[in-house]
Structures are given as structure tokens and as C-alpha cells.
Amino acid sequence: MNGIAEATTGYAILVGLGCLACCLVGRPRPRVLDGALVVAGLGAAGTAAAAVAGLLSGIRPAELGTHLGYLVTAPLLLPVTAGVVGGDRGRWGSAAFSTGCLVLAVVVVRLVATARA
């Protein structure tokens, strides 16, 4: 799970910084960032699938409830953000996606950390 989690974390941070740059400059979010957001969401789903595989293979985290919370949150974070943002390509939509990506990075790191405990 570490490889996909590291890739997802790094990619989510990069996409989040791109969205933050759009927000700060006041430009509409380019469509290429929308595609990048989809890829980040797929990475989160892949990380969650790897975590489920770990649970099925016998890994038992010390705090199972917390681990399951991160497991459910990771793949749902960006789709929920997209639902809230709707079609807003402006400053606030970019700010929301930036926040969503940075929170996704933290959730993925915590998912891996709780799996090790």
C-alpha cells in the first residue's frame, strides 16, 4: 500500500497547489486540472482498495474504527468536494478543490499510519 499511497499523496499535493495558484491569481481553473482531480480521486480509490486488501489479508490495525473512517473518507473526499463546488470554475471552486486535495493528502498519510499501528 505504501507505493500507491505515496504517489497519491504527492500527486494530491501538486494538484492542490495548482488549484491554489488559480485561486490566488483569480483565474478560472483550467480543464487540465479537472482531469488531474479525477486522477487524484482514482489514486485515492486505489489506496483504499489496497487498504481493504490489507485488511482481508489479516492486517489488524490497533485502532480499527479510526482506520475504517480514513478508509471510507479517502475515496469519497474529492467526489463530495465536486458535488459541493458544482460547476464553479472560479476562485471559490478552486479554493475548495485545493482544500480537498490537501485534506486528501493528510487522510492518505493517516490511513497508512493507522494500518501500521
Sequence and secondary structure as in RCSB ss.txt:
>XXXX:A:sequence
MNGIAEATTGYAILVGLGCLACCLVGRPRPRVLDGALVVAGLGAAGTAAAAVAGLLSGIRPAELGTHLGYLVTAP
LLLPVTAGVVGGDRGRWGSAAFSTGCLVLAVVVVRLVATARA
>XXXX:A:secstr
 HHHHHHHHHHHHHHHHHHHHHHHHT    HHHHHHHHHHHHHHHHHHHHHHHHHHTT   SSHHHHHHHHHHHH
HHHHHHHHHHTT  SHHHHHHHHHHHHHHHHHHHHHHHHHH 
